[in-house]
Amino acid sequence: MKSEAQASIEHEVAELRGDYPRVTSCQSALRTWMEDGMPRHSLWLDIRWPQHQSIVSGPARGTADAAVRAALEQAVRVLEQSHA
């Protein structure tokens, strides 16, 4: 059974690929750890398109949803700069 975070990531990655059809693959990994007694989350994305690859690691956030949004915003900036 998928967690809510996994389902959210899959949905957002599918939308990203729909917005940038040249993207051939996008693998993701959500990292979660404790820091100063508080949970921290960061999303890592491995985005590939013809002749390119970009590894995007979003900044640490307090919730998985915030980490997903932050990483995807960063991914969009990377894709916009590369004209993917």
C-alpha positions as CSV (number, residue, x, y, z in Angstrom):
1,M,0.0,0.0,0.0
2,K,1.4,3.4,-1.0
3,S,1.8,6.1,1.5
4,E,0.2,9.5,0.9
5,A,3.6,11.0,0.3
6,Q,4.4,8.4,-2.4
7,A,1.1,8.9,-4.1
8,S,1.7,12.7,-4.1
9,I,5.2,12.3,-5.5
10,E,4.0,10.0,-8.3
11,H,1.2,12.5,-9.2
12,E,3.5,15.5,-9.2
13,V,6.2,13.7,-11.3
14,A,3.5,12.6,-13.8
15,E,2.4,16.3,-14.1
16,L,6.0,17.4,-14.5
17,R,6.5,14.8,-17.3
18,G,3.2,16.0,-18.9
19,D,4.4,19.6,-18.8
20,Y,7.9,18.7,-20.2
21,P,7.3,15.8,-22.7
22,R,11.0,15.6,-23.5
23,V,11.7,14.2,-20.1
24,T,12.3,10.5,-20.6
25,S,12.5,9.5,-17.0
26,C,12.2,10.9,-13.5
27,Q,13.2,8.8,-10.5
28,S,12.5,10.0,-7.0
29,A,13.5,9.3,-3.5
30,L,12.1,10.9,-0.4
31,R,14.5,11.1,2.5
32,T,13.2,11.5,6.1
33,W,15.3,12.0,9.2
34,M,15.1,13.6,12.7
35,E,17.0,16.8,13.4
36,D,16.8,18.5,16.8
37,G,13.8,16.3,17.6
38,M,11.9,17.4,14.6
39,P,11.2,15.4,11.4
40,R,12.9,16.7,8.2
41,H,12.2,15.7,4.7
42,S,14.0,16.2,1.4
43,L,13.0,14.9,-2.1
44,W,15.7,13.8,-4.6
45,L,14.9,13.7,-8.3
46,D,16.9,12.1,-11.1
47,I,15.5,13.8,-14.3
48,R,16.7,12.6,-17.7
49,W,15.9,13.9,-21.2
50,P,17.8,13.5,-24.5
51,Q,21.5,14.2,-24.0
52,H,20.9,15.5,-20.4
53,Q,20.6,14.4,-16.8
54,S,20.0,16.5,-13.8
55,I,20.0,15.5,-10.2
56,V,17.8,17.8,-8.1
57,S,17.7,17.6,-4.3
58,G,15.2,19.9,-2.8
59,P,15.9,21.7,0.5
60,A,14.9,20.1,3.8
61,R,11.4,20.9,4.9
62,G,9.3,20.0,8.0
63,T,6.7,18.1,6.0
64,A,6.9,15.7,3.1
65,D,4.4,17.8,1.2
66,A,6.5,20.9,1.6
67,A,9.6,18.9,0.5
68,V,7.8,17.6,-2.6
69,R,6.7,21.2,-3.6
70,A,10.2,22.6,-3.0
71,A,12.0,19.9,-5.1
72,L,9.5,20.2,-7.9
73,E,9.8,24.0,-8.0
74,Q,13.6,23.5,-8.3
75,A,13.1,20.9,-11.0
76,V,11.0,23.3,-13.0
77,R,13.7,25.9,-12.8
78,V,16.3,23.4,-14.1
79,L,14.1,22.3,-16.9
80,E,13.2,25.9,-17.9
81,Q,16.9,26.8,-18.0
82,S,17.7,23.8,-20.2
83,H,14.6,24.2,-22.5
84,A,13.6,20.6,-22.0
